[in-house]
Amino acid sequence: MPDSLIIAKAVGIVVPAWLAGNIGAYSLVSAPAILTAVHKNNVSISHALQVWAHLYDAGHAQNPPIAFAAAASLGFCAWTTGDRRFWWSSAATIGIVPFTLLFMQKTLDRIFELARKADKEALATKEAEEAEKLLHRWVWHNGVRSLFPLVGSIITATAIFNYF
């Protein structure tokens, strides 16, 4: 087996697993900590939105390119080996992008709209309540999104170790 295929397979199993953990951490740790600070430490929802927006921007800048790189590596594995599981793994890994566009974009747009407003003026009570609900919805959707690269990593493992 050529070294390039060994490296591509390693990338195909490790990078999507790492990506799943990275994305999932936003839903399991970061966003809940922000929401806890709102309730337990009197952090305003306006400040919470600003912190969340900075976290989101960091993840948005980092994660799609990593997903594309992993998907390309998996595409190389599929092309080289002819094993269709690598195509499925590639699709699952890059699935974070269409999932975001199809199921999360409306929520994201509204959160960012409220964050921009909160940067200039205090949010009305109704808007603050809406912002918190939207952040909770985002936590759920992002948690689901984190499963796509995890599934990709698992499919890659089945191909590498010839399970199923």
Chimera marker file (.cmm) of the C-alpha trace (Angstrom):
<marker_set name="trace">
<marker id="1" x="0.000" y="0.000" z="0.000" r="1" g="1" b="0" radius="0.5"/>
<marker id="2" x="1.463" y="3.380" z="-0.997" r="1" g="1" b="0" radius="0.5"/>
<marker id="3" x="2.388" y="5.809" z="1.760" r="1" g="1" b="0" radius="0.5"/>
<marker id="4" x="-0.036" y="8.373" z="0.336" r="1" g="1" b="0" radius="0.5"/>
<marker id="5" x="-2.946" y="5.961" z="0.829" r="1" g="1" b="0" radius="0.5"/>
<marker id="6" x="-1.852" y="5.139" z="4.377" r="1" g="1" b="0" radius="0.5"/>
<marker id="7" x="-1.698" y="8.852" z="5.192" r="1" g="1" b="0" radius="0.5"/>
<marker id="8" x="-5.044" y="9.532" z="3.500" r="1" g="1" b="0" radius="0.5"/>
<marker id="9" x="-6.700" y="6.734" z="5.491" r="1" g="1" b="0" radius="0.5"/>
<marker id="10" x="-5.208" y="8.029" z="8.733" r="1" g="1" b="0" radius="0.5"/>
<marker id="11" x="-6.458" y="11.526" z="7.926" r="1" g="1" b="0" radius="0.5"/>
<marker id="12" x="-9.846" y="10.056" z="7.021" r="1" g="1" b="0" radius="0.5"/>
<marker id="13" x="-10.310" y="8.421" z="10.395" r="1" g="1" b="0" radius="0.5"/>
<marker id="14" x="-8.615" y="10.909" z="12.737" r="1" g="1" b="0" radius="0.5"/>
<marker id="15" x="-9.598" y="14.291" z="11.309" r="1" g="1" b="0" radius="0.5"/>
<marker id="16" x="-13.371" y="13.678" z="11.146" r="1" g="1" b="0" radius="0.5"/>
<marker id="17" x="-13.302" y="12.275" z="14.697" r="1" g="1" b="0" radius="0.5"/>
<marker id="18" x="-11.414" y="15.360" z="15.884" r="1" g="1" b="0" radius="0.5"/>
<marker id="19" x="-13.814" y="17.599" z="13.956" r="1" g="1" b="0" radius="0.5"/>
<marker id="20" x="-16.825" y="15.939" z="15.596" r="1" g="1" b="0" radius="0.5"/>
<marker id="21" x="-15.332" y="16.594" z="19.012" r="1" g="1" b="0" radius="0.5"/>
<marker id="22" x="-14.450" y="20.164" z="18.130" r="1" g="1" b="0" radius="0.5"/>
<marker id="23" x="-17.942" y="20.964" z="16.864" r="1" g="1" b="0" radius="0.5"/>
<marker id="24" x="-19.607" y="19.045" z="19.682" r="1" g="1" b="0" radius="0.5"/>
<marker id="25" x="-17.646" y="20.957" z="22.314" r="1" g="1" b="0" radius="0.5"/>
<marker id="26" x="-19.464" y="24.130" z="21.307" r="1" g="1" b="0" radius="0.5"/>
<marker id="27" x="-22.777" y="22.456" z="22.203" r="1" g="1" b="0" radius="0.5"/>
<marker id="28" x="-21.578" y="20.471" z="25.195" r="1" g="1" b="0" radius="0.5"/>
<marker id="29" x="-19.340" y="23.069" z="26.861" r="1" g="1" b="0" radius="0.5"/>
<marker id="30" x="-19.060" y="26.543" z="25.344" r="1" g="1" b="0" radius="0.5"/>
<marker id="31" x="-22.646" y="27.584" z="24.635" r="1" g="1" b="0" radius="0.5"/>
<marker id="32" x="-24.029" y="26.040" z="27.855" r="1" g="1" b="0" radius="0.5"/>
<marker id="33" x="-21.338" y="27.899" z="29.827" r="1" g="1" b="0" radius="0.5"/>
<marker id="34" x="-22.392" y="31.153" z="28.186" r="1" g="1" b="0" radius="0.5"/>
<marker id="35" x="-26.048" y="30.510" z="29.012" r="1" g="1" b="0" radius="0.5"/>
<marker id="36" x="-25.144" y="29.542" z="32.586" r="1" g="1" b="0" radius="0.5"/>
<marker id="37" x="-23.293" y="32.839" z="32.981" r="1" g="1" b="0" radius="0.5"/>
<marker id="38" x="-26.476" y="34.655" z="31.951" r="1" g="1" b="0" radius="0.5"/>
<marker id="39" x="-28.484" y="32.955" z="34.695" r="1" g="1" b="0" radius="0.5"/>
<marker id="40" x="-25.964" y="32.545" z="37.495" r="1" g="1" b="0" radius="0.5"/>
<marker id="41" x="-23.592" y="35.471" z="37.056" r="1" g="1" b="0" radius="0.5"/>
<marker id="42" x="-25.905" y="38.192" z="35.774" r="1" g="1" b="0" radius="0.5"/>
<marker id="43" x="-24.124" y="38.365" z="32.436" r="1" g="1" b="0" radius="0.5"/>
<marker id="44" x="-26.433" y="40.191" z="30.044" r="1" g="1" b="0" radius="0.5"/>
<marker id="45" x="-27.820" y="38.327" z="27.083" r="1" g="1" b="0" radius="0.5"/>
<marker id="46" x="-26.260" y="41.098" z="24.981" r="1" g="1" b="0" radius="0.5"/>
<marker id="47" x="-22.783" y="40.180" z="26.209" r="1" g="1" b="0" radius="0.5"/>
<marker id="48" x="-23.603" y="36.483" z="25.893" r="1" g="1" b="0" radius="0.5"/>
<marker id="49" x="-24.532" y="37.010" z="22.246" r="1" g="1" b="0" radius="0.5"/>
<marker id="50" x="-21.247" y="38.818" z="21.621" r="1" g="1" b="0" radius="0.5"/>
<marker id="51" x="-19.208" y="35.997" z="23.168" r="1" g="1" b="0" radius="0.5"/>
<marker id="52" x="-21.209" y="33.369" z="21.279" r="1" g="1" b="0" radius="0.5"/>
<marker id="53" x="-20.697" y="35.272" z="18.000" r="1" g="1" b="0" radius="0.5"/>
<marker id="54" x="-16.921" y="35.327" z="18.521" r="1" g="1" b="0" radius="0.5"/>
<marker id="55" x="-16.909" y="31.596" z="19.273" r="1" g="1" b="0" radius="0.5"/>
<marker id="56" x="-19.068" y="30.848" z="16.261" r="1" g="1" b="0" radius="0.5"/>
<marker id="57" x="-16.885" y="32.948" z="13.966" r="1" g="1" b="0" radius="0.5"/>
<marker id="58" x="-13.788" y="31.067" z="15.139" r="1" g="1" b="0" radius="0.5"/>
<marker id="59" x="-15.426" y="27.701" z="14.463" r="1" g="1" b="0" radius="0.5"/>
<marker id="60" x="-16.844" y="28.870" z="11.149" r="1" g="1" b="0" radius="0.5"/>
<marker id="61" x="-13.412" y="29.997" z="9.971" r="1" g="1" b="0" radius="0.5"/>
<marker id="62" x="-11.755" y="26.750" z="11.032" r="1" g="1" b="0" radius="0.5"/>
<marker id="63" x="-14.133" y="23.823" z="10.638" r="1" g="1" b="0" radius="0.5"/>
<marker id="64" x="-15.474" y="23.887" z="7.050" r="1" g="1" b="0" radius="0.5"/>
<marker id="65" x="-11.953" y="23.978" z="5.534" r="1" g="1" b="0" radius="0.5"/>
<marker id="66" x="-10.940" y="21.086" z="7.787" r="1" g="1" b="0" radius="0.5"/>
<marker id="67" x="-14.044" y="19.154" z="6.711" r="1" g="1" b="0" radius="0.5"/>
<marker id="68" x="-13.237" y="19.815" z="3.050" r="1" g="1" b="0" radius="0.5"/>
<marker id="69" x="-9.630" y="18.648" z="3.524" r="1" g="1" b="0" radius="0.5"/>
<marker id="70" x="-10.786" y="15.447" z="5.230" r="1" g="1" b="0" radius="0.5"/>
<marker id="71" x="-13.416" y="14.885" z="2.529" r="1" g="1" b="0" radius="0.5"/>
<marker id="72" x="-10.771" y="15.320" z="-0.175" r="1" g="1" b="0" radius="0.5"/>
<marker id="73" x="-8.538" y="12.811" z="1.578" r="1" g="1" b="0" radius="0.5"/>
<marker id="74" x="-11.439" y="10.365" z="1.762" r="1" g="1" b="0" radius="0.5"/>
<marker id="75" x="-12.235" y="10.976" z="-1.897" r="1" g="1" b="0" radius="0.5"/>
<marker id="76" x="-8.648" y="10.040" z="-2.711" r="1" g="1" b="0" radius="0.5"/>
<marker id="77" x="-9.095" y="6.825" z="-0.692" r="1" g="1" b="0" radius="0.5"/>
<marker id="78" x="-12.312" y="6.022" z="-2.575" r="1" g="1" b="0" radius="0.5"/>
<marker id="79" x="-10.746" y="6.716" z="-5.938" r="1" g="1" b="0" radius="0.5"/>
<marker id="80" x="-7.601" y="4.708" z="-5.130" r="1" g="1" b="0" radius="0.5"/>
<marker id="81" x="-9.269" y="1.686" z="-3.526" r="1" g="1" b="0" radius="0.5"/>
<marker id="82" x="-12.653" y="1.635" z="-5.249" r="1" g="1" b="0" radius="0.5"/>
<marker id="83" x="-14.293" y="1.163" z="-1.844" r="1" g="1" b="0" radius="0.5"/>
<marker id="84" x="-17.567" y="3.088" z="-1.849" r="1" g="1" b="0" radius="0.5"/>
<marker id="85" x="-17.514" y="3.413" z="1.941" r="1" g="1" b="0" radius="0.5"/>
<marker id="86" x="-14.881" y="6.112" z="1.573" r="1" g="1" b="0" radius="0.5"/>
<marker id="87" x="-17.305" y="8.108" z="-0.604" r="1" g="1" b="0" radius="0.5"/>
<marker id="88" x="-19.983" y="7.739" z="2.074" r="1" g="1" b="0" radius="0.5"/>
<marker id="89" x="-17.504" y="8.799" z="4.715" r="1" g="1" b="0" radius="0.5"/>
<marker id="90" x="-16.503" y="11.818" z="2.660" r="1" g="1" b="0" radius="0.5"/>
<marker id="91" x="-20.154" y="12.814" z="2.206" r="1" g="1" b="0" radius="0.5"/>
<marker id="92" x="-20.889" y="12.404" z="5.911" r="1" g="1" b="0" radius="0.5"/>
<marker id="93" x="-17.871" y="14.478" z="6.908" r="1" g="1" b="0" radius="0.5"/>
<marker id="94" x="-18.650" y="17.357" z="4.575" r="1" g="1" b="0" radius="0.5"/>
<marker id="95" x="-22.328" y="17.043" z="5.507" r="1" g="1" b="0" radius="0.5"/>
<marker id="96" x="-21.803" y="19.751" z="8.117" r="1" g="1" b="0" radius="0.5"/>
<marker id="97" x="-21.983" y="22.370" z="5.359" r="1" g="1" b="0" radius="0.5"/>
<marker id="98" x="-25.350" y="21.516" z="3.755" r="1" g="1" b="0" radius="0.5"/>
<marker id="99" x="-26.817" y="20.746" z="7.196" r="1" g="1" b="0" radius="0.5"/>
<marker id="100" x="-25.839" y="24.237" z="8.326" r="1" g="1" b="0" radius="0.5"/>
<marker id="101" x="-27.278" y="25.866" z="5.218" r="1" g="1" b="0" radius="0.5"/>
<marker id="102" x="-30.515" y="23.868" z="5.222" r="1" g="1" b="0" radius="0.5"/>
<marker id="103" x="-31.354" y="23.573" z="8.906" r="1" g="1" b="0" radius="0.5"/>
<marker id="104" x="-29.379" y="26.178" z="10.839" r="1" g="1" b="0" radius="0.5"/>
<marker id="105" x="-29.042" y="29.250" z="8.642" r="1" g="1" b="0" radius="0.5"/>
<marker id="106" x="-32.323" y="30.898" z="9.635" r="1" g="1" b="0" radius="0.5"/>
<marker id="107" x="-31.463" y="30.532" z="13.332" r="1" g="1" b="0" radius="0.5"/>
<marker id="108" x="-27.917" y="31.768" z="12.730" r="1" g="1" b="0" radius="0.5"/>
<marker id="109" x="-29.099" y="34.795" z="10.780" r="1" g="1" b="0" radius="0.5"/>
<marker id="110" x="-31.473" y="35.820" z="13.557" r="1" g="1" b="0" radius="0.5"/>
<marker id="111" x="-28.891" y="35.281" z="16.310" r="1" g="1" b="0" radius="0.5"/>
<marker id="112" x="-26.384" y="37.439" z="14.443" r="1" g="1" b="0" radius="0.5"/>
<marker id="113" x="-29.052" y="40.075" z="13.796" r="1" g="1" b="0" radius="0.5"/>
<marker id="114" x="-29.778" y="40.235" z="17.533" r="1" g="1" b="0" radius="0.5"/>
<marker id="115" x="-26.052" y="40.240" z="18.330" r="1" g="1" b="0" radius="0.5"/>
<marker id="116" x="-25.479" y="43.225" z="16.022" r="1" g="1" b="0" radius="0.5"/>
<marker id="117" x="-28.387" y="45.052" z="17.628" r="1" g="1" b="0" radius="0.5"/>
<marker id="118" x="-27.150" y="44.158" z="21.127" r="1" g="1" b="0" radius="0.5"/>
<marker id="119" x="-23.772" y="45.630" z="20.232" r="1" g="1" b="0" radius="0.5"/>
<marker id="120" x="-25.436" y="49.028" z="19.743" r="1" g="1" b="0" radius="0.5"/>
<marker id="121" x="-28.280" y="49.054" z="22.256" r="1" g="1" b="0" radius="0.5"/>
<marker id="122" x="-29.904" y="46.988" z="24.972" r="1" g="1" b="0" radius="0.5"/>
<marker id="123" x="-32.282" y="44.331" z="23.747" r="1" g="1" b="0" radius="0.5"/>
<marker id="124" x="-35.930" y="44.532" z="24.698" r="1" g="1" b="0" radius="0.5"/>
<marker id="125" x="-37.116" y="41.815" z="27.087" r="1" g="1" b="0" radius="0.5"/>
<marker id="126" x="-38.900" y="39.982" z="24.276" r="1" g="1" b="0" radius="0.5"/>
<marker id="127" x="-35.757" y="40.057" z="22.121" r="1" g="1" b="0" radius="0.5"/>
<marker id="128" x="-33.602" y="38.853" z="25.015" r="1" g="1" b="0" radius="0.5"/>
<marker id="129" x="-35.967" y="35.924" z="25.552" r="1" g="1" b="0" radius="0.5"/>
<marker id="130" x="-35.921" y="35.176" z="21.833" r="1" g="1" b="0" radius="0.5"/>
<marker id="131" x="-32.113" y="35.296" z="21.814" r="1" g="1" b="0" radius="0.5"/>
<marker id="132" x="-31.899" y="32.764" z="24.621" r="1" g="1" b="0" radius="0.5"/>
<marker id="133" x="-34.356" y="30.432" z="22.879" r="1" g="1" b="0" radius="0.5"/>
<marker id="134" x="-32.386" y="30.747" z="19.660" r="1" g="1" b="0" radius="0.5"/>
<marker id="135" x="-29.136" y="29.908" z="21.446" r="1" g="1" b="0" radius="0.5"/>
<marker id="136" x="-30.767" y="26.802" z="22.932" r="1" g="1" b="0" radius="0.5"/>
<marker id="137" x="-32.013" y="25.806" z="19.472" r="1" g="1" b="0" radius="0.5"/>
<marker id="138" x="-28.532" y="26.371" z="18.070" r="1" g="1" b="0" radius="0.5"/>
<marker id="139" x="-27.035" y="24.124" z="20.785" r="1" g="1" b="0" radius="0.5"/>
<marker id="140" x="-29.360" y="21.299" z="19.716" r="1" g="1" b="0" radius="0.5"/>
<marker id="141" x="-28.771" y="21.770" z="15.981" r="1" g="1" b="0" radius="0.5"/>
<marker id="142" x="-25.024" y="22.078" z="16.421" r="1" g="1" b="0" radius="0.5"/>
<marker id="143" x="-24.993" y="18.890" z="18.497" r="1" g="1" b="0" radius="0.5"/>
<marker id="144" x="-26.689" y="17.067" z="15.634" r="1" g="1" b="0" radius="0.5"/>
<marker id="145" x="-24.271" y="18.657" z="13.168" r="1" g="1" b="0" radius="0.5"/>
<marker id="146" x="-21.318" y="17.342" z="15.174" r="1" g="1" b="0" radius="0.5"/>
<marker id="147" x="-22.477" y="13.784" z="14.497" r="1" g="1" b="0" radius="0.5"/>
<marker id="148" x="-21.874" y="14.026" z="10.745" r="1" g="1" b="0" radius="0.5"/>
<marker id="149" x="-18.069" y="13.854" z="10.888" r="1" g="1" b="0" radius="0.5"/>
<marker id="150" x="-18.296" y="11.260" z="13.669" r="1" g="1" b="0" radius="0.5"/>
<marker id="151" x="-20.335" y="9.056" z="11.351" r="1" g="1" b="0" radius="0.5"/>
<marker id="152" x="-17.747" y="9.753" z="8.654" r="1" g="1" b="0" radius="0.5"/>
<marker id="153" x="-14.967" y="8.573" z="10.941" r="1" g="1" b="0" radius="0.5"/>
<marker id="154" x="-16.888" y="5.416" z="11.849" r="1" g="1" b="0" radius="0.5"/>
<marker id="155" x="-17.554" y="4.614" z="8.188" r="1" g="1" b="0" radius="0.5"/>
<marker id="156" x="-13.861" y="5.134" z="7.462" r="1" g="1" b="0" radius="0.5"/>
<marker id="157" x="-12.988" y="2.696" z="10.240" r="1" g="1" b="0" radius="0.5"/>
<marker id="158" x="-15.304" y="0.081" z="8.723" r="1" g="1" b="0" radius="0.5"/>
<marker id="159" x="-13.548" y="0.518" z="5.377" r="1" g="1" b="0" radius="0.5"/>
<marker id="160" x="-10.027" y="0.457" z="6.807" r="1" g="1" b="0" radius="0.5"/>
<marker id="161" x="-10.603" y="-2.547" z="9.031" r="1" g="1" b="0" radius="0.5"/>
<marker id="162" x="-12.928" y="-4.189" z="6.499" r="1" g="1" b="0" radius="0.5"/>
<marker id="163" x="-15.933" y="-4.486" z="8.783" r="1" g="1" b="0" radius="0.5"/>
<marker id="164" x="-19.364" y="-5.022" z="7.236" r="1" g="1" b="0" radius="0.5"/>
<link id1="1" id2="2" r="1" g="1" b="0" radius="0.2"/>
<link id1="2" id2="3" r="1" g="1" b="0" radius="0.2"/>
<link id1="3" id2="4" r="1" g="1" b="0" radius="0.2"/>
<link id1="4" id2="5" r="1" g="1" b="0" radius="0.2"/>
<link id1="5" id2="6" r="1" g="1" b="0" radius="0.2"/>
<link id1="6" id2="7" r="1" g="1" b="0" radius="0.2"/>
<link id1="7" id2="8" r="1" g="1" b="0" radius="0.2"/>
<link id1="8" id2="9" r="1" g="1" b="0" radius="0.2"/>
<link id1="9" id2="10" r="1" g="1" b="0" radius="0.2"/>
<link id1="10" id2="11" r="1" g="1" b="0" radius="0.2"/>
<link id1="11" id2="12" r="1" g="1" b="0" radius="0.2"/>
<link id1="12" id2="13" r="1" g="1" b="0" radius="0.2"/>
<link id1="13" id2="14" r="1" g="1" b="0" radius="0.2"/>
<link id1="14" id2="15" r="1" g="1" b="0" radius="0.2"/>
<link id1="15" id2="16" r="1" g="1" b="0" radius="0.2"/>
<link id1="16" id2="17" r="1" g="1" b="0" radius="0.2"/>
<link id1="17" id2="18" r="1" g="1" b="0" radius="0.2"/>
<link id1="18" id2="19" r="1" g="1" b="0" radius="0.2"/>
<link id1="19" id2="20" r="1" g="1" b="0" radius="0.2"/>
<link id1="20" id2="21" r="1" g="1" b="0" radius="0.2"/>
<link id1="21" id2="22" r="1" g="1" b="0" radius="0.2"/>
<link id1="22" id2="23" r="1" g="1" b="0" radius="0.2"/>
<link id1="23" id2="24" r="1" g="1" b="0" radius="0.2"/>
<link id1="24" id2="25" r="1" g="1" b="0" radius="0.2"/>
<link id1="25" id2="26" r="1" g="1" b="0" radius="0.2"/>
<link id1="26" id2="27" r="1" g="1" b="0" radius="0.2"/>
<link id1="27" id2="28" r="1" g="1" b="0" radius="0.2"/>
<link id1="28" id2="29" r="1" g="1" b="0" radius="0.2"/>
<link id1="29" id2="30" r="1" g="1" b="0" radius="0.2"/>
<link id1="30" id2="31" r="1" g="1" b="0" radius="0.2"/>
<link id1="31" id2="32" r="1" g="1" b="0" radius="0.2"/>
<link id1="32" id2="33" r="1" g="1" b="0" radius="0.2"/>
<link id1="33" id2="34" r="1" g="1" b="0" radius="0.2"/>
<link id1="34" id2="35" r="1" g="1" b="0" radius="0.2"/>
<link id1="35" id2="36" r="1" g="1" b="0" radius="0.2"/>
<link id1="36" id2="37" r="1" g="1" b="0" radius="0.2"/>
<link id1="37" id2="38" r="1" g="1" b="0" radius="0.2"/>
<link id1="38" id2="39" r="1" g="1" b="0" radius="0.2"/>
<link id1="39" id2="40" r="1" g="1" b="0" radius="0.2"/>
<link id1="40" id2="41" r="1" g="1" b="0" radius="0.2"/>
<link id1="41" id2="42" r="1" g="1" b="0" radius="0.2"/>
<link id1="42" id2="43" r="1" g="1" b="0" radius="0.2"/>
<link id1="43" id2="44" r="1" g="1" b="0" radius="0.2"/>
<link id1="44" id2="45" r="1" g="1" b="0" radius="0.2"/>
<link id1="45" id2="46" r="1" g="1" b="0" radius="0.2"/>
<link id1="46" id2="47" r="1" g="1" b="0" radius="0.2"/>
<link id1="47" id2="48" r="1" g="1" b="0" radius="0.2"/>
<link id1="48" id2="49" r="1" g="1" b="0" radius="0.2"/>
<link id1="49" id2="50" r="1" g="1" b="0" radius="0.2"/>
<link id1="50" id2="51" r="1" g="1" b="0" radius="0.2"/>
<link id1="51" id2="52" r="1" g="1" b="0" radius="0.2"/>
<link id1="52" id2="53" r="1" g="1" b="0" radius="0.2"/>
<link id1="53" id2="54" r="1" g="1" b="0" radius="0.2"/>
<link id1="54" id2="55" r="1" g="1" b="0" radius="0.2"/>
<link id1="55" id2="56" r="1" g="1" b="0" radius="0.2"/>
<link id1="56" id2="57" r="1" g="1" b="0" radius="0.2"/>
<link id1="57" id2="58" r="1" g="1" b="0" radius="0.2"/>
<link id1="58" id2="59" r="1" g="1" b="0" radius="0.2"/>
<link id1="59" id2="60" r="1" g="1" b="0" radius="0.2"/>
<link id1="60" id2="61" r="1" g="1" b="0" radius="0.2"/>
<link id1="61" id2="62" r="1" g="1" b="0" radius="0.2"/>
<link id1="62" id2="63" r="1" g="1" b="0" radius="0.2"/>
<link id1="63" id2="64" r="1" g="1" b="0" radius="0.2"/>
<link id1="64" id2="65" r="1" g="1" b="0" radius="0.2"/>
<link id1="65" id2="66" r="1" g="1" b="0" radius="0.2"/>
<link id1="66" id2="67" r="1" g="1" b="0" radius="0.2"/>
<link id1="67" id2="68" r="1" g="1" b="0" radius="0.2"/>
<link id1="68" id2="69" r="1" g="1" b="0" radius="0.2"/>
<link id1="69" id2="70" r="1" g="1" b="0" radius="0.2"/>
<link id1="70" id2="71" r="1" g="1" b="0" radius="0.2"/>
<link id1="71" id2="72" r="1" g="1" b="0" radius="0.2"/>
<link id1="72" id2="73" r="1" g="1" b="0" radius="0.2"/>
<link id1="73" id2="74" r="1" g="1" b="0" radius="0.2"/>
<link id1="74" id2="75" r="1" g="1" b="0" radius="0.2"/>
<link id1="75" id2="76" r="1" g="1" b="0" radius="0.2"/>
<link id1="76" id2="77" r="1" g="1" b="0" radius="0.2"/>
<link id1="77" id2="78" r="1" g="1" b="0" radius="0.2"/>
<link id1="78" id2="79" r="1" g="1" b="0" radius="0.2"/>
<link id1="79" id2="80" r="1" g="1" b="0" radius="0.2"/>
<link id1="80" id2="81" r="1" g="1" b="0" radius="0.2"/>
<link id1="81" id2="82" r="1" g="1" b="0" radius="0.2"/>
<link id1="82" id2="83" r="1" g="1" b="0" radius="0.2"/>
<link id1="83" id2="84" r="1" g="1" b="0" radius="0.2"/>
<link id1="84" id2="85" r="1" g="1" b="0" radius="0.2"/>
<link id1="85" id2="86" r="1" g="1" b="0" radius="0.2"/>
<link id1="86" id2="87" r="1" g="1" b="0" radius="0.2"/>
<link id1="87" id2="88" r="1" g="1" b="0" radius="0.2"/>
<link id1="88" id2="89" r="1" g="1" b="0" radius="0.2"/>
<link id1="89" id2="90" r="1" g="1" b="0" radius="0.2"/>
<link id1="90" id2="91" r="1" g="1" b="0" radius="0.2"/>
<link id1="91" id2="92" r="1" g="1" b="0" radius="0.2"/>
<link id1="92" id2="93" r="1" g="1" b="0" radius="0.2"/>
<link id1="93" id2="94" r="1" g="1" b="0" radius="0.2"/>
<link id1="94" id2="95" r="1" g="1" b="0" radius="0.2"/>
<link id1="95" id2="96" r="1" g="1" b="0" radius="0.2"/>
<link id1="96" id2="97" r="1" g="1" b="0" radius="0.2"/>
<link id1="97" id2="98" r="1" g="1" b="0" radius="0.2"/>
<link id1="98" id2="99" r="1" g="1" b="0" radius="0.2"/>
<link id1="99" id2="100" r="1" g="1" b="0" radius="0.2"/>
<link id1="100" id2="101" r="1" g="1" b="0" radius="0.2"/>
<link id1="101" id2="102" r="1" g="1" b="0" radius="0.2"/>
<link id1="102" id2="103" r="1" g="1" b="0" radius="0.2"/>
<link id1="103" id2="104" r="1" g="1" b="0" radius="0.2"/>
<link id1="104" id2="105" r="1" g="1" b="0" radius="0.2"/>
<link id1="105" id2="106" r="1" g="1" b="0" radius="0.2"/>
<link id1="106" id2="107" r="1" g="1" b="0" radius="0.2"/>
<link id1="107" id2="108" r="1" g="1" b="0" radius="0.2"/>
<link id1="108" id2="109" r="1" g="1" b="0" radius="0.2"/>
<link id1="109" id2="110" r="1" g="1" b="0" radius="0.2"/>
<link id1="110" id2="111" r="1" g="1" b="0" radius="0.2"/>
<link id1="111" id2="112" r="1" g="1" b="0" radius="0.2"/>
<link id1="112" id2="113" r="1" g="1" b="0" radius="0.2"/>
<link id1="113" id2="114" r="1" g="1" b="0" radius="0.2"/>
<link id1="114" id2="115" r="1" g="1" b="0" radius="0.2"/>
<link id1="115" id2="116" r="1" g="1" b="0" radius="0.2"/>
<link id1="116" id2="117" r="1" g="1" b="0" radius="0.2"/>
<link id1="117" id2="118" r="1" g="1" b="0" radius="0.2"/>
<link id1="118" id2="119" r="1" g="1" b="0" radius="0.2"/>
<link id1="119" id2="120" r="1" g="1" b="0" radius="0.2"/>
<link id1="120" id2="121" r="1" g="1" b="0" radius="0.2"/>
<link id1="121" id2="122" r="1" g="1" b="0" radius="0.2"/>
<link id1="122" id2="123" r="1" g="1" b="0" radius="0.2"/>
<link id1="123" id2="124" r="1" g="1" b="0" radius="0.2"/>
<link id1="124" id2="125" r="1" g="1" b="0" radius="0.2"/>
<link id1="125" id2="126" r="1" g="1" b="0" radius="0.2"/>
<link id1="126" id2="127" r="1" g="1" b="0" radius="0.2"/>
<link id1="127" id2="128" r="1" g="1" b="0" radius="0.2"/>
<link id1="128" id2="129" r="1" g="1" b="0" radius="0.2"/>
<link id1="129" id2="130" r="1" g="1" b="0" radius="0.2"/>
<link id1="130" id2="131" r="1" g="1" b="0" radius="0.2"/>
<link id1="131" id2="132" r="1" g="1" b="0" radius="0.2"/>
<link id1="132" id2="133" r="1" g="1" b="0" radius="0.2"/>
<link id1="133" id2="134" r="1" g="1" b="0" radius="0.2"/>
<link id1="134" id2="135" r="1" g="1" b="0" radius="0.2"/>
<link id1="135" id2="136" r="1" g="1" b="0" radius="0.2"/>
<link id1="136" id2="137" r="1" g="1" b="0" radius="0.2"/>
<link id1="137" id2="138" r="1" g="1" b="0" radius="0.2"/>
<link id1="138" id2="139" r="1" g="1" b="0" radius="0.2"/>
<link id1="139" id2="140" r="1" g="1" b="0" radius="0.2"/>
<link id1="140" id2="141" r="1" g="1" b="0" radius="0.2"/>
<link id1="141" id2="142" r="1" g="1" b="0" radius="0.2"/>
<link id1="142" id2="143" r="1" g="1" b="0" radius="0.2"/>
<link id1="143" id2="144" r="1" g="1" b="0" radius="0.2"/>
<link id1="144" id2="145" r="1" g="1" b="0" radius="0.2"/>
<link id1="145" id2="146" r="1" g="1" b="0" radius="0.2"/>
<link id1="146" id2="147" r="1" g="1" b="0" radius="0.2"/>
<link id1="147" id2="148" r="1" g="1" b="0" radius="0.2"/>
<link id1="148" id2="149" r="1" g="1" b="0" radius="0.2"/>
<link id1="149" id2="150" r="1" g="1" b="0" radius="0.2"/>
<link id1="150" id2="151" r="1" g="1" b="0" radius="0.2"/>
<link id1="151" id2="152" r="1" g="1" b="0" radius="0.2"/>
<link id1="152" id2="153" r="1" g="1" b="0" radius="0.2"/>
<link id1="153" id2="154" r="1" g="1" b="0" radius="0.2"/>
<link id1="154" id2="155" r="1" g="1" b="0" radius="0.2"/>
<link id1="155" id2="156" r="1" g="1" b="0" radius="0.2"/>
<link id1="156" id2="157" r="1" g="1" b="0" radius="0.2"/>
<link id1="157" id2="158" r="1" g="1" b="0" radius="0.2"/>
<link id1="158" id2="159" r="1" g="1" b="0" radius="0.2"/>
<link id1="159" id2="160" r="1" g="1" b="0" radius="0.2"/>
<link id1="160" id2="161" r="1" g="1" b="0" radius="0.2"/>
<link id1="161" id2="162" r="1" g="1" b="0" radius="0.2"/>
<link id1="162" id2="163" r="1" g="1" b="0" radius="0.2"/>
<link id1="163" id2="164" r="1" g="1" b="0" radius="0.2"/>
</marker_set>
